[in-house]
Amino acid sequence: MSQVLSRSPKHCAKQGLSINKSYKKLFFAFSAFFTTVLAFIFLIWLILHPAKPQFSLREADIYQLNLSGSHLLNSSIQLTLLSKNPNKKVGIYYDELQAYAAYKGQQITVDTSLPPFYQGHEESNLLTASLEGTGLPVAPSFGYEVGRDQTAGRIVLNLKVNGKLRWKVGTWVSGRYRFNVNCVSVMVFGPTAPTSPLSSIQGTQCSTAV
């Protein structure tokens, strides 16, 4: 005579409760491990505390800066920057770099892409870019402002670089952080100055915001 095995509802409930407890233990163990890893990374970050990169203007030459019509600008500027990573234990990846020139708050060249690169500990790199613009619309007062600067004997440009960077500590690489570089270039610009190119008077330390 065959036997029929049956389980009471109370027994099934106990078994289900046991499975739920196992899943909860696994979840809490994983959460604790993940939290420990994050805390360790954050601790390393606090200890190392990477300093923002340093940029300085090495050379800026204006080859063209003239109006076509009443308010369309043609421009050509050669730019050389020195980039330095001041950190002893943190590397820097630079991504999505864009450079351009501005005059009295107006952009006077189109955005020019610079190649991405990695910068090791306390390493320096020279960055060069040809900034150009053809038929760029500018304010009606642009010609007057340039003429006034020529009378004063100098012209001031802002040379800017925008992009994203990632910090590298050992094998760990951070997420992307946006950064902005602003370099002020002062050039002799008067009746006795050479017509082309106009060159920066001296190297300038740039401001960097991360």
KAFENVEN-V169265 format. One record per backbone hydrogen bond with DSSP energy under -1.0 kcal/mol. NH is the residue of the N-H (numbers start at 0). CO is the residue of the C=O. Records with the same first field share a line. If there is no record, write none. Layout:
BEGIN
NH: CO ; CO
END
This chain:
BEGIN
11: 7
12: 8
13: 9
14: 10
15: 11
16: 12
17: 13
18: 14
19: 15
20: 16
21: 17
22: 18
23: 19
24: 20
25: 21
26: 22
27: 23
28: 24
29: 25
30: 26
31: 27
32: 28
33: 29
34: 30
35: 31
36: 32
37: 33
38: 34
39: 35
40: 36
41: 37
42: 38
43: 39
44: 40
45: 41
46: 42
47: 43
48: 44
53: 83
55: 81
56: 203
57: 79
58: 79
60: 77
61: 197
62: 75
63: 75
65: 73
67: 71
72: 135
73: 65
74: 132
75: 63
76: 130
77: 60
78: 128
79: 58
80: 126
81: 55
82: 124
83: 53
84: 122
90: 167
91: 118
92: 165
93: 116
94: 163
97: 161
98: 111
99: 159
101: 157
102: 105
105: 102
107: 100
109: 131
111: 98
113: 96
116: 93
118: 91
121: 86
122: 119
124: 82
126: 80
128: 78
130: 76
132: 74
135: 72
137: 70
141: 138
144: 140
145: 141
146: 142
147: 143
148: 144
149: 145
150: 146
151: 147
152: 148
153: 148
154: 186
156: 184
157: 101
158: 182
159: 99
160: 180
161: 97
162: 178
163: 94
164: 176
165: 92
167: 90
168: 171
171: 168
173: 166
176: 164
178: 162
179: 208
180: 160
181: 206
182: 158
184: 156
186: 154
188: 152
192: 189
197: 61
199: 59
200: 185
203: 56
205: 54
206: 181
208: 179
END
